[in-house]
């Protein structure tokens, strides 16, 4: 099969496509893209379920670590304010993990932008293809209507004017038959007319989904950024309440990160299967949705020397018929106008119609060639299988860094806030404040001395 211009499966596509797949019974599943088959759906769900397994193991590890920290640490001597050994290492490990999470956030923003660019390229290709198909339908309709109007008016008038000369009337009727034949052949060229599948609607649906996907990831990235920044602020200020709140938020973002890992991994695997050999699936799906013949679809999706133009015969017959009409009109103008001056006006109008139709016909031939639509097909594949897949892999890397950083932070934060100096609820009160317990005690002693 001929690959679209400028598109070749990338190394990432080949690598992900080679990964083994299995269904829920752990039976091997072929890596061909078949989303309608239950076994393939189970294989992708199993890939997503691996993220759930990772989340469960992370939570178990964090819980065991914190239980061991709370229950197995040696008791501190009463009144001791000496920090336990290794406290600085715990704090710095938490800080390094959060900084790694911030780096992952930067990677996530880049991946989100790349994915959005790829989907935008896909939507643009669909819109351009819709413009080409609409232009074909419009040109065919315009030429058929123009020829029909010429047959109903100018040719009818010409036959009435030339009625005394039967041979000239026969020539005019021959031009009529040729015009009707051209209109009939042209009607078969509007192959997309009446097709229920609209590239414009597909592009709008893709853009709608992508808009909410992009927004969801931006909110997730901003949420994790705020968690990292406020956690660092809590560590710097040694604020227990802020660190506790951020610990709870870190747990929430950890769950969201593992959820996004499952979604991104399953999508990347499925997309790599599609991009490794997209032509068969696209051909079959388009044929099911449109009902068009495989010859037409193969011509536009493959566009190589092995596939002939399915409209070539109609185009050839239409071109010959237009040439015959043109020569017949020239003959009528040469022979009929000297004898019937009133025939000059309909003849000139018919020649103008034929000239305009020939110009539109050449434009139609260029639009019907597979080169334009096949170029749009290649652009859509490049956007989906290169930019979008690359961005998806960067988002997967962000989610992995986020999950690792947050898991490390959740293990370190309780130990970090345990190392904070004990806070007195009245440390920040004014010494002259009568509600200060120390000042109240001194006031009572002063009264008793009096």
N, C-alpha and C positions, 0 to 999 in steps of 0.2 A: 504494500500500500504506500502511496506517495505521502511523505510527510509534508505538513503545511510549511510554507516558506518561512525560514528563520526559526523554526521550532525543532528542537531535538531534546529528548528526555535527558534531564540533568543527572549528575552522579547521585544526588539525594534521592531522585525518583527510583533509580536502579537499586540503591541500597535498601530503601524502605520496601520496595517491591519484592526483594529477596527474603524478607523476614518471614519465618514460618507462621502459619495461621492454623487455628484449631477451633472447633465448635465447642459447645458446652460439654460434650462427651469426650473432649480432647482428641477427636479424630481430625486428621489433616484436612485442610480446606484449600482448594486451588486459589492462587493469588490473582486470578482474573477478576476484573471488576464486574460484579453481578449483584447489585443491591437488592434486586427483587427476589433473590434466593435466600431461604431461611438460614442455611448453613453459613453463608457469607455474612448475614446480619449478626448471627451469633458470634462469628469470629471477631467482628468489630466491637461488639458489646464486651467480649472477653478482654480485648485490649483496653477498653475503658475501665473494666472491672479491676485491672491491675493497679490502677490509681487508687481505687477504694481499698485494695489490699495494702498499698503503701501507706495510705492514711491510717488504717487500723494499726499497722506496725509502728508508725510514728507515735500515735497516741499511747500505745502500750509502752513503748520505750520511755516516753516522757513521764508517764504515770509511775513506772517502776523507778525511774531515776529520782523523781521527787519524793516518792515514799521512802526510798533508801536515804535520801538527804534528810528528811524530816525525822525519821525514826531511828536512824543509826548514827547520827552525829553525836560526838561526845558532849556531855553537858558542860556549859561554861561556868567557871567559878562565879559566885555572886559578887556583883559590883565590879566585875572585870570589864574594862572598856578597851582592852587590847584586841585589835582585829585578828581574826583567825588566820593562820597561814594559808596562802593561796588565794586570799580574797582579791588581791589585785589582778591575778590571772583570770579569775572568774569574771570580774567586771570587764576586763579588756577582751576576753573571748566573746562576751555579749556585744560589746561595741563593734568588734570586727565582724561578727555575724550580721549586725544591722547595717554596717557599711556595705557588706557584700549584697545584702538585700537591696540597698539603694542602687548599686551597680546593676543588679538584675532589673530594677524598675526602669533604668535607662534603656536596657536591652528590650524591655517590654514595649516601651514607647516606640522604639525603632521598628520592632516586629509588627506592632499594630498599624503603623504607617505603611509599611511594605505590603501587608495584607490588604489594606484599604486601596493602595495604588493598583494592586493586581486585580481586585474586583472591579475597580473603576475602569481599567483597561478592558475587562470582559464586557462591562455594560456599554462602553463606547463602541466596541466591535459589533455588539448586537444592534445598537442604534444605527450604525452605518449600514449593516446588512439590511435592516428594515427600510432604510432610505433607498437602497438599491432595488429591493423588491417592490417597493411602492412606486419607484420611478418606472420600472418595467410595466407594471399594471397601468400606470397613467399613460405611458406612451402608446401601449396597445389600444387602450380605450379611445385615446384621442385619434389615432389613425383610423380605427374602425368607424368611429363616428364621422370623421371627415370624408372617408370614402363613401359611406352610406349616404351622407348628405349630397355628395357629388352625383351619385347614381340617381337619387330621387329628384334632383333639380336640374343640374346642368346637362347631364346625359339625356334626361327625358326631353328637355327643351331642344337639345341638339337633334334628337331623332325626329321631333315634330318639324323642325326647320328643314331637315334634309329628306323629308318624306317623299318628294318627287323623284329623288334618285335612290333607287333601291340598293345599289351597291354601296352608296355612302351610308345608308341606314344600316346595312349589314356590318359595315366597319364600326359604326357607333355602337351597335349591339355587341360586337366582339369586344370593344373596350369595356362595355358594361359587365360582360361575363368575366373578363379579366379582373375588374375591380372587385366584383363579388367574390371571386376566388381568392384574391389577396386578403380581403376582410376575413374570409373563413379561415385562411391559414394563420393570420395574425391572432385570431382569437385563441388558438391553441398554444400561443407563446406566453400568455399570462398564466403561468403554471401555479403561481402562489395565490391567485384570486380565489376567494372562498375557503382558503385553508384555515382551520380553527386555531392553529398555533401562530401566535404573533410574537416576533422578536422584540417588538416594543414592549409588550406586556411582560415578557420574560425579563427584559432589562429593568423595568420598573420594579418587579418583584425582587430581583437580585439587589438593586439599590436600596430598597426598603429594608430587607433583612440585614444588609451590610451596615446601614446607618445605626441600627440598634446594636449590632455586634460591636461596632467601633465604640459606641457610647458606653456599653457595658464594660469593655476592657479599660477604657479611660477612667471610669469610676473605680474599678478594681485597683488600677495602678495608683490613683490618687489616694485611695483608702490605705493601701500599704505604705505609701510615702508618708502620710500623716502618722501612721502607727510607728514607723521607724523614727521619724523626727521627734515625736513626743516621747518616745521611749528613751532616746538619747538625752532629751531635755530632762526627763525624770532622773536619769542616772547622774547627770551633771549637777542637778539641784538636790540630789538625794531625797527626792520626794516620794515617800512610800505610796501615798494614795494615787499619784499619777502613774507610778510603775505598776501598781495593781490593776488599774483600769486598762493600761496598755497591754498587760499580760492577758486579760480577758479578750481584748480586741485582736491580739496576736493569734489566739486560739481560733477565733472566727475566721481571720484571714488565712490561717493555715488550712482550714477545711475548704475554703473557697479555692485556694491554690491547688490542692489535690484534685478538686473537682474539675478545674480548668485543665489540669494535666491529662485527666482521662478523656475529656472532650477533644483536646488538641491532638493527643496521640491517635485516637480513633480516626479523626478527620484526616490527619496526615497520612496514615496508612491507606485509608480508602482513596484519598486523592492521588497517592502515588500509584495505586493500582489502575486508576483511570488514566493517568497521564502516561503510563508506560505504553499503552496502545489504545488511544481514545477513539480511533476511527470506527471500529465495529460497534461499540456501544452507541456512539452518536448517530451512526447510520440507522441502526435498528430502532432507537428511540424516536428519531425524527420521522421514520417511516410509519411507526405506530401512531404518532400524534397527528401527522399530516395526511396520511394515505397516499402520498406521492409514490411514483414508481421508483424502483431501486436504480434504474438507469439515470434518472435525473439527479438523485441524491448522490450517487457514486461520482457522477461527472463533477459536481460542485465540491464535494468533500475531498475527493482524491485528486482530481485535476492533473492527470498525467496522460502520456501518450497512449496508454493501454485502454483508456476510456474515451469513447467518441462522443461528440456533441449530439445529444438526443434531439436537438432542434435543427440540426443541419439541413435536413430534407425540407422542412417547412420554410426555413430561411432561403434556401436555394429557389424553391418554387415561387416564393413571394418576390424575390429579386427579379426572376425572369418575367413574372407577370407584370411587374412595374415597368420593366424595360419594354415589354410588348405594348403596354398602354401608352407609353411615351412615344414609341414609333408610330402607333396608330393615330395618335393625336396630331403628330407632325404631318402624316400623310393626309389626314382630313383637312388640316389647315392649308396645305398646299393645293388640294384639289377642290375643296368645298367653298373656301372663302371667296375666290373670284366669282363663283356663281351665286353664292348665298352670303352676302355681306353680314346679314344678321347672325350668322353662325360664328362670327369672330369672337363675340363677347363670351358665350359659353365655352368656346374652345380655350380662350385665354384663362378663364377661371379654372377650367379643368387642368390646364398645364401648371398653373400655380399650385393647385391641390396636389398634383403628382410630384412636383418639385419639393414641396414641404413634406409630403409623405416619404419621399426618398431620403431627405435629410434626417427625419425622425427614425427612419428604418436603419440607417447607418449607426445612429446613436443607440438604437435598440440592440443591434448586433454586438456593439461593444459592451453593453450592460449584460447581455445574456452570456457572454464569454465567462468561463469559470474563474478567470484570473481574479476578478474583483471580490466575489464572494469567498473564494478560497483564501484570499489575503485576510479578509475579516475573520475567517475561521482560525487561521494561524495566529492572528493577534489575540483572539480570545483564549486560545490555548497557552500562549506565552504569558498572558496576564494571570491565568489561573494556575498553571503548572510551574511557573518560574517565580514571579513576584509574590503571588499569594502563598504558595507553598513555602518559599523562603521565609516570608513573614510569619507563617504559622510555626515554623521550626524555631524562630527566635522567640516567639511567645511561649513555646514549650520550654526553651532554655530559661526564660524568665520565671516561669512557674516552678521549675525545678530549683533554681536558686532561691526563690521566695520560700518554698517549702523547707529547704535545708536551713536557711537563715532563721526562719521563724521557729523551727524545731529547736535549733541551738539556743535561740533567745529564750524560749519557754523553759529550757532546762537551766539557763543561767540566771534569769531574772529573780526567781525566789531566793537563790543563794546571794545575789547581789543586794537585794533589799534587806536581807538578814545581816549584812555587813554594815548597813547604814548605822551611824551613831544613834543611840536611844534618844528619842525626842521627848522633851518635857512640854506638856500642853501649855505651860505658862512661861516658856522661855522668852517669848516675844512680847510679854506684857510689860508695861511701864512700871518701874519700881515705885513711883508715886501714885499708882492707881489704887484706890481704896478697895477695889474688888480683887486685887492681887492677894492670894492667901498669905504670902509672906508679909506683906504690909499690914494685913488685918491682924496677924499674930503679934506684930510689934505694937500695934495700936492697943490691943488687949493688955499686953505687958505694961504699957505706959499708964493705962488707966488704973491697974492694980497697984502700981508704985505710988500713985497719988493717994 
